[in-house]
Amino acid sequence: MAESLTLTVQVRDDKGKQVAKRLRRNERVPCVVYGNAEAPLKLSGDRREVTAIVSSPAIVTLELDNGDKKNAVVREIQRDYLSDTVVHVDFLEVDMDTKVTATINIEHTGIPIGLVHEANLEQPLHSIVISCLPADLPERIVVDVTPLDLNDSITVGDLPLPDGVEAVSPDDHTVVLHVAMQRIQEEEEEETVEGEGEGEGEGEGVTAESGEEGSEPQVISKGKKEEEEE
């Protein structure tokens, strides 16, 4: 389960861009808490403390300076497009007895046995949406890829989800990790065919496939052969 986190915040009544700028100059981040049929609550937190907790899917206990406490999850983070520093955070208050949905990253451990066949470990899916009670929210999903041989796959349905946690999307048959042969030979053959077609006619040798590079899954590991209002 994800680590429980605590953030000390101050309630604020003022709003507007100038107020937000003043808070940031004082090393504080404007925040808003939504949820439980109450009006949004405007807060601010220490910049370093807020930055340290916003990257985690954990439940955050917000300790208000008026003595109240609220359990919440991070709903949205706004960052400066140049410095990437956190400039605003929206929290969603949660009921500890009501299930929540969250996007959780998938990580892998081990080295697939199939890499001895000059194969690659590919990971086309890096996160899934899950549903569970707030107290059961995992920090990440870790899967052991050691048993994977050539052409073996791990799907969403194969992921080792903790008790009380269920996958919402994508569906159980979606491939997360896959061991496949390296594509070097195929790519070299395609380049040769394209090269032979150059100069044989206007526009020939340029195919629609040249724009599909982004559709290839990310290669994680390789086998023996090496590839060159606030």
Solvent accessible surface area in square Angstrom, and as a share of the most:
residue,aa,sasa,rsa
1,M,125,0.56
2,A,19,0.15
3,E,122,0.55
4,S,89,0.58
5,L,32,0.16
6,T,81,0.47
7,L,1,0.01
8,T,81,0.47
9,V,0,0.00
10,Q,86,0.38
11,V,49,0.28
12,R,23,0.08
13,D,135,0.70
14,D,60,0.31
15,K,121,0.51
16,G,29,0.28
17,K,159,0.67
18,Q,129,0.57
19,V,19,0.11
20,A,1,0.01
21,K,100,0.42
22,R,108,0.39
23,L,24,0.12
24,R,72,0.26
25,R,171,0.62
26,N,95,0.49
27,E,85,0.38
28,R,50,0.18
29,V,2,0.01
30,P,0,0.00
31,C,0,0.00
32,V,10,0.05
33,V,5,0.03
34,Y,63,0.24
35,G,22,0.21
36,N,82,0.42
37,A,116,0.90
38,E,105,0.47
39,A,86,0.67
40,P,71,0.45
41,L,45,0.22
42,K,51,0.22
43,L,0,0.00
44,S,3,0.02
45,G,0,0.00
46,D,36,0.19
47,R,82,0.30
48,R,174,0.64
49,E,85,0.38
50,V,0,0.00
51,T,58,0.34
52,A,78,0.60
53,I,14,0.07
54,V,5,0.03
55,S,94,0.61
56,S,24,0.15
57,P,33,0.20
58,A,1,0.01
59,I,18,0.09
60,V,0,0.00
61,T,30,0.18
62,L,0,0.00
63,E,57,0.26
64,L,11,0.05
65,D,91,0.47
66,N,94,0.48
67,G,63,0.61
68,D,76,0.39
69,K,137,0.58
70,K,31,0.13
71,N,51,0.26
72,A,0,0.00
73,V,23,0.13
74,V,34,0.19
75,R,129,0.47
76,E,87,0.39
77,I,56,0.28
78,Q,73,0.32
79,R,103,0.38
80,D,51,0.26
81,Y,197,0.75
82,L,145,0.72
83,S,69,0.45
84,D,87,0.45
85,T,60,0.35
86,V,6,0.03
87,V,32,0.18
88,H,7,0.03
89,V,0,0.00
90,D,12,0.06
91,F,0,0.00
92,L,66,0.33
93,E,29,0.13
94,V,11,0.07
95,D,71,0.37
96,M,71,0.32
97,D,126,0.65
98,T,75,0.44
99,K,112,0.48
100,V,25,0.14
101,T,92,0.53
102,A,22,0.17
103,T,85,0.50
104,I,1,0.01
105,N,95,0.49
106,I,9,0.04
107,E,80,0.36
108,H,52,0.23
109,T,68,0.40
110,G,39,0.37
111,I,129,0.65
112,P,3,0.02
113,I,90,0.46
114,G,0,0.00
115,L,16,0.08
116,V,95,0.55
117,H,85,0.38
118,E,61,0.27
119,A,0,0.00
120,N,2,0.01
121,L,0,0.00
122,E,3,0.01
123,Q,6,0.03
124,P,65,0.41
125,L,33,0.17
126,H,81,0.36
127,S,35,0.23
128,I,2,0.01
129,V,46,0.26
130,I,0,0.00
131,S,13,0.08
132,C,0,0.00
133,L,66,0.33
134,P,2,0.01
135,A,66,0.51
136,D,37,0.19
137,L,4,0.02
138,P,4,0.02
139,E,67,0.30
140,R,101,0.37
141,I,4,0.02
142,V,71,0.41
143,V,9,0.05
144,D,76,0.39
145,V,0,0.00
146,T,56,0.33
147,P,91,0.57
148,L,14,0.07
149,D,53,0.27
150,L,52,0.26
151,N,103,0.53
152,D,56,0.29
153,S,44,0.28
154,I,15,0.07
155,T,32,0.18
156,V,3,0.02
157,G,48,0.46
158,D,85,0.44
159,L,12,0.06
160,P,75,0.47
161,L,47,0.23
162,P,39,0.25
163,D,132,0.69
164,G,51,0.49
165,V,14,0.08
166,E,90,0.40
167,A,31,0.24
168,V,81,0.47
169,S,46,0.30
170,P,43,0.27
171,D,91,0.47
172,D,81,0.42
173,H,159,0.71
174,T,42,0.24
175,V,55,0.31
176,V,0,0.00
177,L,0,0.00
178,H,48,0.21
179,V,0,0.00
180,A,13,0.10
181,M,93,0.42
182,Q,22,0.10
183,R,75,0.27
184,I,33,0.17
185,Q,124,0.55
186,E,103,0.46
187,E,78,0.35
188,E,100,0.45
189,E,95,0.43
190,E,93,0.42
191,E,118,0.53
192,T,79,0.46
193,V,101,0.58
194,E,71,0.32
195,G,40,0.38
196,E,120,0.54
197,G,16,0.15
198,E,126,0.56
199,G,83,0.80
200,E,123,0.55
201,G,34,0.33
202,E,182,0.82
203,G,62,0.59
204,E,96,0.43
205,G,31,0.30
206,V,122,0.70
207,T,59,0.34
208,A,92,0.71
209,E,114,0.51
210,S,80,0.51
211,G,69,0.67
212,E,97,0.43
213,E,145,0.65
214,G,80,0.77
215,S,90,0.58
216,E,92,0.41
217,P,36,0.23
218,Q,102,0.45
219,V,56,0.32
220,I,55,0.28
221,S,33,0.21
222,K,77,0.33
223,G,13,0.12
224,K,145,0.62
225,K,93,0.40
226,E,131,0.59
227,E,55,0.25
228,E,227,1.02
229,E,183,0.82
230,E,31,0.14
